[in-house]
Amino acid sequence: MGFRALLTDRDAGGKVTSTVAEIDEASLPAGNVTVDIDWAGLNYKDGLCLTGGGGLVRNYPHVAGIDFAGTVRHSADDRYAEGQEVVLTGWRVGEVQWGGYAERARVNADWLVPLPQGLSTRDAMVVGTAGLTAMLSINRLEAAGISPESGVVLVTGAAGGVGSIATALLARLGYSVAALSGRPQHGEALKALGAASIVDRNEFLAQPDKVLESARWAAAIDSVGGKVLGKLLKQINYGGAVASLGNAGGIELNTNVLPFILRGVTLIGIDSVMQPYATRIAAWQRIAETFDIAAYGKLVREIGLEELPAAGEQILAGEINGRVLVRPH
């Protein structure tokens, strides 16, 4: 039986294009669980996969989509039963493995997580990889000793998916949040999510550089990298910590050792792709207990498969705020 999918292909000249096509189920990759997809998400990596950027896709034709939620159609694994709602993030699905921009997917059962009680499949994609990464970051910061009593937490790239959900989650957990963004037009929306203050990225970077700057932040969640990460490390309080999870601003880290050896700052790398099952379960459960889906609703937009190529270009250009949900049906 066929189903609809957004098929991304590359021609002999290297040009990458995506079109909606009818796919036969026999074309699906190997796996022991088949899922009928209700919702997928749009992430920065998806924009790269849809445009051929970053070398993430190795083989064409390809179905992108690094996260999705839906219902088990068939399972050869005892952990999952027909009709069970599940969510998938990571494991390079949507990159080297066909992903969620289709009505159906076949995957390895080890990559799935049962949908937590209290979340619908749509809710799960409002959260998606972005929200999971935000919660993993918060959990790691707290394990490093950060608490609401520690002081203000800076969230960079705050208007994006990870940043906006991190802002909302931190505020719900009682933290004082400073939201840094290069898009000041989203300041009021970030305050509505709980940000106590808005920091303009251009003004932040324009401040004169010193080897060690005035301590301003108890901790930070950084999805930007590059110059922003290098500068904020010099402004972290004694004993503070930074969760680093993105490189939209570049992969270079220009800093020095003084924040680490004079202030005892901890730099924590956050990977959401290969996280162990138990860590994922704990993060999703905490999300279900903490995240206010309704309050985040104004930052959610729904699109169909046909609209994805343009949306992929937009997210790479920094023109997407909040979360974009994809309806494959």
PyMOL commands that set and color helices and strands:
alter all, ss='L'
color gray80, all
select helices_A, chain A and resi 25-27+44-51+53-55+109-111+121-143+148-150+161-172+184-193+201-206+226-233+258-262+277-290+297-299+305-316
alter helices_A, ss='H'
color red, helices_A
select strands_A, chain A and resi 2-10+16-24+33-41+67-75+85-89+104-107+112-114+153-155+177-181+197-200+217-222+236-244+266-269+300-304+323-327
alter strands_A, ss='S'
color yellow, strands_A
deselect
rebuild
show_as cartoon
